[in-house]
């Protein structure tokens, strides 16, 4: 599993997934880069959350006017990175900052315990 890099042509389809985590950042944000790297390492070995899509969107890239119009709440963001948990296109939870443990706790709270592998 990998962290998908989203753009103007892919964000809408991504958010329609049954379960998705959207990481918002900017290209000049060191904390955003660090969180992306940490999340990449986690996803490379994680099997518990394989039913959830993970993507990042850099808010300073060109062509995101439709994303910004569809999601006016991002105008009020004060801290990046910012993480949104989506279910079938609806934002159901969010938190600022980083941390795999924090993310896993929110995933479990929102989507339930991860499926257990078949015995």
C-alpha positions in Angstrom: 0.0 0.0 0.0 1.3 3.5 -0.8 0.4 7.1 -0.2 -1.2 8.4 -3.4 -0.1 11.8 -4.7 -3.3 13.6 -5.8 -3.8 16.4 -8.2 -6.6 18.4 -9.8 -7.7 15.4 -11.9 -7.6 12.8 -9.2 -8.9 14.2 -5.9 -12.6 13.9 -6.6 -12.5 10.2 -7.4 -10.2 9.6 -4.5 -12.6 11.1 -2.0 -15.5 8.9 -3.2 -13.8 5.8 -1.9 -15.6 4.0 0.9 -12.8 4.9 3.3 -10.1 7.5 2.6 -7.5 9.6 4.5 -6.6 12.9 2.8 -3.4 14.5 3.9 -3.2 18.3 3.1 0.1 20.1 2.9 2.2 22.5 1.0 5.4 22.0 -1.0 7.4 24.3 1.3 6.2 22.8 4.6 8.9 20.7 6.3 6.4 19.2 8.7 4.3 18.1 5.7 7.3 16.4 4.1 8.2 14.7 7.3 4.6 13.4 7.8 4.5 12.1 4.2 7.7 10.2 4.7 6.5 8.8 8.0 3.2 7.7 6.5 5.0 6.2 3.5 7.1 4.1 5.8 4.0 3.0 7.8 2.0 2.1 4.7 4.9 0.1 3.1 4.5 -2.5 5.8 0.9 -2.1 7.1 -1.7 -4.7 6.3 -4.4 -3.7 8.8 -5.7 -0.7 6.9 -5.4 -2.0 3.4 -9.1 -1.2 2.8 -8.5 2.5 3.3 -7.0 4.7 0.6 -4.4 7.2 1.7 -3.6 10.3 -0.4 -1.8 13.6 -0.2 -2.7 16.9 -1.8 -0.4 19.9 -1.9 -2.5 23.0 -1.6 0.0 25.2 -3.4 -0.1 23.3 -6.6 -1.8 24.8 -9.6 -5.3 23.8 -10.8 -7.0 23.1 -7.4 -9.7 25.8 -7.7 -12.5 23.1 -8.0 -11.1 21.3 -4.9 -11.0 24.6 -2.9 -14.6 25.5 -4.0 -15.9 22.1 -3.1 -14.1 22.2 0.3 -14.4 25.8 1.7 -13.4 24.6 5.1 -9.7 24.4 4.0 -9.6 28.2 4.0 -9.7 28.1 7.8 -6.8 25.7 8.3 -4.2 27.1 10.5 -1.8 24.2 10.8 -0.3 21.9 8.2 -0.2 19.0 7.7 -3.9 18.5 8.1 -5.6 15.1 7.8 -9.2 14.4 6.8 -10.9 11.1 7.1 -13.6 10.6 4.5 -16.4 8.0 4.1 -18.1 7.8 0.7 -17.2 11.4 0.0 -18.2 12.9 3.3 -15.6 14.3 5.8 -16.2 12.4 9.0 -13.1 13.4 11.1 -10.0 15.5 10.9 -6.9 16.4 12.8 -3.9 18.6 12.4 -0.3 17.4 12.7 1.3 14.0 12.3 1.8 10.7 14.0 1.0 7.2 13.0 -0.4 6.3 16.5 -2.8 9.3 16.4 -3.9 8.3 12.9 -4.4 4.7 13.8 -6.5 5.7 16.8 -8.7 7.9 14.6 -9.0 5.3 11.9 -10.3 2.8 14.5 -12.7 5.3 16.0 -14.1 6.3 12.6 -13.9 3.0 10.6 -13.9 0.5 13.4 -11.2 -2.0 14.2 -9.3 -3.2 11.2 -10.3 -6.5 9.7 -8.5 -9.5 11.1 -6.6 -11.7 8.7 -8.2 -15.1 8.0 -6.8 -17.9 10.1 
